Amino acid sequence: TIAAWGTHGAHLDRGAQVKRLLATLKAPVFHLGLSKEGHPKHPLYIAYQQLPEPWEF
């Protein structure tokens, strides 16, 4: 699973809600970079060469 919702995850605290849901998964979660606020970056704003990184939360 790759998390990539961008900074709009702060809207209505939706990012935190999704993060809690992802924490219940038995599979690893990855991101393609984190914003200054800690949200997983949206793929539209990342370099093509960026590799997924494990997201420990």
N, C-alpha and C positions, 0 to 999 in steps of 0.2 A: 504494500500500500504506500503510495506517495502522497503526502499532504502538500497542497499547493494552492491555498485559497487567497493568499495575498493579505494586504493590510485591512481589507474590508471585513476581515474576521472580527475586528473590534466592534462592528456594528451590532447592537443588541447582544453583545457578549457571545456571539455565535461561535467564534473561534474557540473559546474556552469550552463551550458545550461539545463541539466536535472533538476537541482534544480529549475530553473525558470519555467519549464513546470509543475513540481510537485506543485509549489505555486499556479497554476491556478485551481487545483483540489478542489472540495468541500469536499472531504473525508480527514480524518487525514492521516498523513504520519508518519511512524515509522522507527527506525533504531535499529540495534543490537549492537551498540557501535560506537564511532567516533574515527578516527585516530587523531594524533597530529595536522594534517593540517585541521581537521574538516570534512573529507570525511567519509561517512558511511562505516563501516568495511564490508569486504566480508565475507560471512558465513563460508568459508573454514578456517578462522583464528580466530573463536570465539568458546568459550566453548559451549557445547551442552545445558547447563542449562540457558544460557543467554536468558532473556525475552525481547521482543520488547519494546522499549521506545519511547514515542512521540517525534517527531522531530519538534521543533518550529524554523522556520527560516524566 
